[in-house]
Amino acid sequence: METLEEIRRKLRNFEVEIEREPYILIKASDKVFISKRAKSLIEQKRIDEKRLISKITSEAEKCCKTNYEGLEATMMRLSMRTPATLAILRSKPCSPKNCILTKKELEVIRHLVKGLSNKEIASELGISPGTVNTHLDNIYRKLDVSNRLMASFKAIRQGIV
């Protein structure tokens, strides 16, 4: 069991990691936060910010990748209870370099990024929740992370999903 201090440290590490990325955060209340790096990338590409956000918002329910005027946005759900979507922007698509995950682990991580619970992932893939846990343990180990949020973020960052 992790201590509260370990959890806080991991969250601080996540904040440091996320600040390195161009991202847009869309909260359930339709409030939008655009990181400095994302603003810079949008301006550099001369993209209409409102149209890009509209495109991401319309695709957010699917939690997938979308392209808009040469920008790729990969989305992940932060929580199913309070739906918020994080979109990581790329000026060119990421390609996974020698993906270290198995085919089934890839299926699990794709559902994880959508914000599904272990039970929901198990139902979608026709496997038991215990098997989902085993796959998640392997994913965490291979990606060198310790929680769902970091696994989702790292999978997007490395171009796995």
N, C-alpha and C positions, 0 to 999 in steps of 0.2 A: 504494500500500500504506500502510495506516495505521500510525502508530507506536504503541508500547505506551502512551505517555502520552496520545495522542489517544483510544485505546480506554478507558483509565481515566477520562478526563474525561467521555466519553459515558456510561459506567456511573454515574458520580457524578450526572450530570444526570438520568439515569433514576431513580435513587434519590430525588432531590428531587421529580421529577414524581409518582412513585408514592405518596409520602407525603401528597400532597394529596388522594388518593382514598380512599374507604372500600373496603377490600379484605380478602379472606380468602385466605390462601395454604395450600393443602393439598399436603403433600409425599407422595411415594410411600409412605413409612412410616406414612401416615395421621396424621402430626403436623399440627396445625392452628395457624396463627398468624392472629389477628384484629387488624387495625389499630385504633388508638384511634378513628378516625373511623367505622369499621364498627361497633365496639362501641356507640358513641354512637347511631348510626342504628338499630341493632337494639333498643337500650333504648328509644329514643324511640318506635318503632313497636310496642313491647311484643311482640316476636317471640320465640318459643322458639328460643334460639341452637342447641341440639342438633338440633332438627328442621330448621332452616335449613341447617346444615352437612350433615346427612344428605341433604337434597334436592340440594344442590350437588354432593356427592360422587357421588350416583347419576347425575347428569347430566354429570359431568365427562368421562366417556369420550367423549361426543358433542361436547364443547366447543361448547356452544351457549348460548342464553339460556334462563333459567328464571325463573319468577315464584313467589314464595311470600309470601302474606299482604301483598301490595302492594309488595313489594321485587322489583326485577328484578336478577338476577345474570347478568352476561355473563362467560363463562369463556374463558381462553386457556391453551394448553399452553406451558410454559416450555422444555421439552426433551423429546424423544422417548426419549433415552437414560436419563434419570433422570426419569420422569414426575412432574411437579409441575404443579398447576393453580392459576392465579391467577383469582379471581373478583372482579370490580369490581361494587360494589353501587350501585344507583340507587333512590331512592324513587319516581321516576317515569321512564318510559322516555325515552331520548334519541331525538331525531329528527335525522337528518343534515340540516344546513343547506346546501342547494345542493351536493350531493355533487360533488366535483371529480374523482372517479375514473370511468373508463369502465366499461361493463358487464363487460368481460373482466377489468379490474383489480379490480373488486369480487369476481368469482369467485376470483381469485388470492388476494386478501387474506383471504377467508373460509376458504380452505384453509390459508393461512399461520397464522392464528389457531389452527387445530387442531394446529399443530406439524408439518405435513407438510414433507418435503424438496422441493426443486425438481423432482427426478425423480418423486416421488409426485404432486406437483401437476400436472405435465405429463401423467402417465398418467391422472389423474382427469379432466382437461379435454380430453384428446385433442390436445394441442399438444406441441411439442418443449421440452426443458429450456432451450434458448436463448431461445425465445419467453417462457418463464416469467421468465428473467433480465431480458429487456427490460421486461416488465410490472413486475417488482420495481424496476428502476431508475426507471421512471416513477412508481411508487407512492412510493418513497423521496423523490424530488424533490418531488412534489406535497404530501406530508405533512411535508416538511422534516425528514426523519430519515435515519439512515445504516445502520440494521441491522434485521433481522427482528423482534427483540423490541420495539424502539421503534415500528416500523410497526404491529405487532399492538396494542400498548398504545394508540397514538394513534387507531387505527381504532375501538377500543372506546370510548375516551374521547369521541370526536366523534360516536358513535352510528352509525358507518358499518356496523359489523357488530353 
